[in-house]
Amino acid sequence: MPDSADNFPLALYSSAQVRQLDASLIAAGTSGFELMSLAAHAIWRALRQRWGNASELTVLAGKGNNAGDGYLIAELALRAGWQVKVLAVGEPSALAGDALLAFKQAQAAGVLIEPWSERALLDGVVVDAMLGTGLKGQVRAPYCAVIERLNASGLPVLAVDIPSGLSADTGQVLGCAVRADITVSVIGLKIGLFTGQAAEYVGCLQFTDLQADPAVVAAQAATAHRLAKGSLPQLAARQPTVHKGQLGHVLVVGGELGFAGAALLAAQSALRGGAGMVSLATRSAHVSAAHVRIPEVMAAAVASANQLLALGEAASVWVVGPGLGQGAWGRSLLSAAAINQAPQVWDADALNLLATGCVSLPANCVITPHPGEAARLLGLSTAQVQADRPAAALELAKRFGTVCVLKGAGSLIADPDGQLHLCDRGHPVMAGAGLGDVLAGLIGALLAQGLVPFAAASLAVWLHACAGERLAVKGVGLAASDLCDAIRQLLQEQSVV
């Protein structure tokens, strides 16, 4: 998502919540047709700004309010001297209410309206006003054929409110979906525009609130809130007399034979994230390498749960799981972590072992599953998790009584009370090994410095994603360790001064 997204509202709504917001605005004195007209004018401005040299417009219209927007956009284009036609994919006879009024107004203005057929021609800029936010279930005929035809056309596409076929609630493609160049969302931002598969279909997202009364908008409950610069949790300012003992002691537990790198990355991240002290409990074979690579980290060999418990007495936060493995050594150390009362971050193999039921999660934890790990924890398939990421994150938080970070495109942070944050930052160069270990260490560092779990997880996810964006200018080949210095710089920029 571009930096301009930080200027968007923070609240993210479900389709039902947006309908309720729309109804509240109408009840407050703005008619539905007036809202539709305001939307059409805003979308028409966005279209002209993007394709100012164009002179042809094709509107693909369905049979709901989304189609009403499309008919009014067609009328505006016709009045501006463009060559315009509406291809009615949904029968105009099925239109009702404000959408029917919009159809009649466009028809009276002389807009060419033709029924969709396989022989219909798509010309110029195409406006997708077919299915909107009310879609439930898979896209059916004839819409699926129209969408396939549109995606293969190579023509510029503007989607009204949301690309047809994309779920407004989950970001899941419901069989097929329009690939838009621009999506103009109106009244309220839909959560499905920011997670799941949305990034491949939305294109450049723009938003217009239709001059809605802020008081009415503020009264509407939201599903989630975006993390954005200026609204992030912040660490307290460091006093001139601060010392390392006041900044927490993070203990990283992991690094089975052959997997030392994951634990070292988590320890390095905890150090660069500002923890006062960092220790590493790992296999004896890795201690020398840890001392050489990160001399500031106190690396110790542990072979049993009792040794780990003794070492962990001095730690204020544990980060458990990076490179832990699922063998006897990893299981033994995890059993020790499970009875320790310090705040903890469980990642990677700690989550895989948790999913087997061999251990219970202690209180004050943050879990950081990717979709595959989330699926194992919930007893679902990865596809089922990805089909409704917000629901999966909330269920994990509720089931385990903890803060959950569900990683992936549009990472989600949920707590047991139903609070949900979404991070729409990040970059495809971040698709690589070790980045989750860096995130786990960073969450641990922020916990050690006094943030509560939900705030620590939210700030860490945002810093981690923005660090990836900042480094993306250098191209592909991002190494997980590259993030640490960028995170350090971003953390300083976000700190209270």
Secondary structure, 3 states (H helix, E strand, C coil): CCHHHHHCCCEEECHHHHHHHHHHHHHCCCCHHHHHHHHHHHHHHHHHHHCCCCCEEEEEECCCHHHHHHHHHHHHHHHCCCEEEEEECCCHHHCCHHHHHHHHHHHHCCCEEEECCCCCCCCCEEEEECCHHHCCCCCCCCHHHHHHHHHHHCCCEEEECCCCCECCCCCCECCCCCCCCEEEEECCCEHHHCCCCHHHCCCEEEEECCCCCHHHHHHCCCCEEECCCCCCCCCCCCCCCCCHHHCCEEEEECCCCCCHHHHHHHHHHHHHCCCCEEEEEECHHHHHHHHHHCCCCEEEECCCHHHHHHHHCCCCEEEECCCCCCCHHHHHHHHHHHCCCCCEEECCHHHHHHHHCCCCCCCCEEECCCHHHHHHHHCCCHHHHHHCHHHHHHHHHHHHCCEEEECCCCEEEECCCCCEEEECCCCHHHCCCCHHHHHHHHHHHHHHCCCCHHHHHHHHHHHHHHHHHHHHCCCCCCCCCHHHHHHHHHHHHHCCC
